[in-house]
Amino acid sequence: MKEKVCLALDNLETLEDVKSLVSELKDYVGMYKIGKGSFTKFGPEVVNLIHSIGGEVFLDLKYHDIPNTVKDAAYSATKLGVYMFNVHASGGSEMIKAAREGITEAVEKFNLRKPKLISVTVLTSINQDIMNDELRVTGSVEEQVLHLAKLSYDNGADGIVCSAADLDFVKDKLPSNFMYVTPGVKGLVTDAGSDQKRVFTPGNAIRAGSTILVIGRAITNAEDRVKAAQEVLGDMK
């Protein structure tokens, strides 16, 4: 089960803090999410640090730009040796294809492992009202997730980021090997965070069909982080 747990390494001040947290939880966590905050603070060194301790990396930088820029970013992410990284599906088909091209070029040039390309559909901080009223996107959240999931699959993505709440609507309409990375996961006695609108417990997320659970504050904010991680694994099992 630990290979399905991706711990978000957010709001850490030093690389020593990163090393301490990864070392503390490496028996219960298989992957670590490096987001915009940590990558801006520490750069590629944080990826190398996690690899040196034996963990895999989800590079969560959500690339969303013109195709050529995203291709270059995908090329560089592949060279870092990360297990997976993501783009915003709303960047469109050409951008997703460009990311795949960047991966292919780096893999062939340097004989590297091919990372998983994951597309972000609708952020778990976005609910129906925000999507319709603020973003002016009509329809339901689930319909938009499905639309972006199909767009992602058709243009070379290996999976999507979405809420576990969307999976019942989406999963049977895509191939069985498509990946579902689900943030917004709360602990059994700890919250996912007040900014998360569509949350699931670990067990319910697995039952719904999540491939990888991204868990942050539910573990990192717990008084006993090891115990919180053990409870997450127990609920998943």
C-alpha positions in Angstrom: 0.0 0.0 0.0 2.8 2.4 0.7 3.6 2.6 -3.1 0.1 4.2 -3.5 0.9 6.9 -0.9 2.5 10.2 -2.1 3.3 12.6 0.7 3.2 16.3 -0.1 6.4 18.0 1.0 5.0 21.5 1.4 5.8 24.4 3.7 9.2 23.2 4.7 12.0 25.7 5.4 15.2 23.8 4.8 16.5 20.8 3.0 17.3 19.4 6.4 13.6 19.5 7.2 12.9 17.6 4.0 15.5 15.0 4.8 14.2 14.6 8.3 10.6 14.1 7.2 11.4 11.7 4.4 13.6 9.7 6.6 11.0 9.6 9.3 8.2 8.3 7.0 10.1 6.3 4.4 8.7 3.0 5.7 5.2 4.2 5.2 5.4 6.4 2.1 6.6 5.4 -1.4 6.5 8.7 -3.2 6.9 12.4 -2.3 5.3 15.4 -4.0 7.6 18.3 -4.8 5.3 21.3 -5.5 5.9 24.9 -6.5 7.0 26.0 -3.1 9.6 23.4 -2.4 11.0 23.4 -5.9 11.3 27.2 -5.9 13.1 27.1 -2.5 15.4 24.1 -3.1 15.5 23.5 -6.9 16.6 20.1 -8.4 18.6 19.4 -5.2 15.4 18.4 -3.4 14.7 15.8 -6.0 18.2 14.3 -5.8 17.9 14.2 -2.0 14.7 12.2 -2.1 16.2 9.8 -4.6 19.2 9.3 -2.3 16.9 8.2 0.5 15.2 5.7 -1.8 11.9 7.6 -2.5 10.2 8.3 -5.8 9.2 11.9 -6.8 6.0 13.4 -8.1 7.1 16.7 -9.6 3.9 18.7 -9.1 4.7 21.9 -11.1 1.5 21.8 -13.2 3.1 23.1 -16.4 0.6 25.3 -18.3 2.1 27.4 -21.1 2.7 27.4 -24.9 3.6 24.0 -26.3 7.3 24.7 -26.9 7.8 25.9 -23.4 6.1 22.9 -21.9 8.1 20.6 -24.1 11.3 22.0 -22.7 10.0 21.7 -19.2 9.0 18.0 -19.8 12.4 17.3 -21.3 14.1 18.7 -18.1 11.7 16.9 -15.7 12.6 13.7 -17.5 16.3 14.3 -17.0 15.7 14.7 -13.3 14.5 11.1 -13.1 11.2 11.8 -11.5 8.5 9.0 -11.4 5.8 11.4 -12.7 5.1 15.1 -13.4 2.0 17.0 -14.4 0.6 19.5 -16.8 -2.7 21.4 -16.8 -5.1 19.6 -19.2 -6.7 22.9 -19.9 -3.6 23.9 -21.8 -5.0 21.9 -24.7 -4.1 19.0 -27.0 -1.1 20.5 -28.6 0.5 21.3 -25.2 -0.1 17.8 -23.9 1.4 16.3 -27.1 4.4 18.6 -26.7 5.0 17.4 -23.2 5.0 13.8 -24.5 7.5 14.8 -27.2 9.8 16.4 -24.5 9.7 13.1 -22.6 10.5 11.0 -25.6 13.4 13.2 -26.7 15.0 13.0 -23.3 14.5 9.3 -22.9 16.0 8.5 -26.3 18.9 10.9 -25.9 20.0 9.9 -22.4 18.6 6.3 -22.2 16.4 7.3 -19.2 13.3 5.8 -17.6 10.1 7.3 -19.0 8.2 9.3 -16.4 4.4 9.2 -16.2 2.7 12.2 -17.7 -0.3 13.2 -15.6 -2.8 15.9 -16.5 -4.6 18.1 -14.0 -8.3 18.3 -14.6 -10.3 20.3 -12.1 -8.4 21.3 -8.9 -9.8 19.8 -5.7 -10.1 23.4 -4.4 -12.7 24.0 -7.1 -16.4 23.1 -6.5 -19.4 23.4 -8.7 -20.2 27.0 -7.8 -16.6 28.2 -8.3 -16.3 26.4 -11.6 -19.6 27.8 -13.0 -19.7 31.3 -11.5 -16.1 32.3 -11.3 -14.4 30.3 -14.1 -17.5 30.5 -16.4 -17.2 26.8 -17.2 -20.7 25.4 -17.7 -21.9 21.9 -16.8 -21.0 19.8 -13.8 -17.5 19.3 -12.3 -17.7 15.6 -13.2 -18.5 16.3 -16.8 -15.6 18.7 -17.0 -13.2 16.2 -15.4 -14.3 13.6 -17.9 -13.9 15.9 -20.9 -10.3 16.8 -19.8 -9.5 13.2 -19.0 -10.5 12.1 -22.5 -8.5 15.0 -24.0 -5.5 14.0 -21.9 -5.7 10.3 -22.8 -6.2 11.0 -26.5 -3.0 13.2 -26.6 -0.6 10.9 -24.7 -1.1 11.4 -21.0 -0.8 8.3 -18.7 -3.4 9.6 -16.2 -5.1 12.5 -14.6 -5.2 14.4 -11.3 -8.7 14.6 -10.0 -10.8 14.2 -6.8 -11.7 10.7 -5.8 -15.3 12.1 -5.8 -15.1 12.2 -9.6 -14.0 8.7 -10.2 -17.3 7.0 -10.2 -18.4 9.2 -13.1 -15.1 9.0 -15.0 -13.3 5.6 -14.5 -15.5 3.3 -16.5 -15.2 5.6 -19.6 -11.4 5.3 -19.9 -9.0 2.4 -20.3 -8.3 0.2 -17.3 -4.6 1.1 -17.2 -5.2 4.9 -17.0 -3.9 6.4 -13.8 -5.9 8.4 -11.2 -3.9 10.6 -8.9 -6.1 12.0 -6.2 -5.3 14.8 -3.8 -7.8 16.1 -1.2 -7.3 13.0 1.0 -8.1 13.4 4.7 -6.8 11.3 7.6 -9.1 9.2 9.8 -8.9 11.9 12.5 -7.1 14.7 10.6 -8.3 17.1 7.9 -7.0 17.6 4.4 -7.0 21.4 4.8 -9.8 24.0 4.8 -9.0 24.9 1.1 -9.9 21.4 -0.1 -13.5 21.3 -1.2 -13.9 17.6 -2.4 -12.2 15.2 0.1 -12.2 11.5 0.7 -10.8 9.2 3.4 -7.9 7.0 2.2 -10.0 3.8 2.2 -12.8 5.4 0.3 -10.4 6.8 -2.3 -8.9 3.4 -2.9 -12.4 1.9 -3.1 -13.4 4.5 -5.7 -10.4 3.6 -7.8 -7.6 5.9 -7.0 -4.2 4.8 -8.2 -2.1 7.1 -6.1 -3.2 9.2 -3.1 -1.6 12.6 -2.5 -1.7 13.2 1.2 -0.2 16.2 3.0 -1.5 17.9 6.1 -3.5 14.8 7.1 0.0 13.3 8.0 2.4 16.2 8.3 0.1 18.2 10.7 -0.5 15.2 13.0 1.0 15.2 16.5 2.3 11.7 15.7 3.1 11.5 12.0 4.2 7.9 12.0 0.9 6.9 13.7 -1.1 9.0 11.2 0.7 7.3 8.3 0.1 3.9 9.8 -3.6 4.7 10.1 -3.7 5.8 6.5 -2.2 2.5 5.3 -4.5 0.6 7.6 -7.6 2.3 6.2 -6.3 1.7 2.6 -5.9 -2.0 3.3 
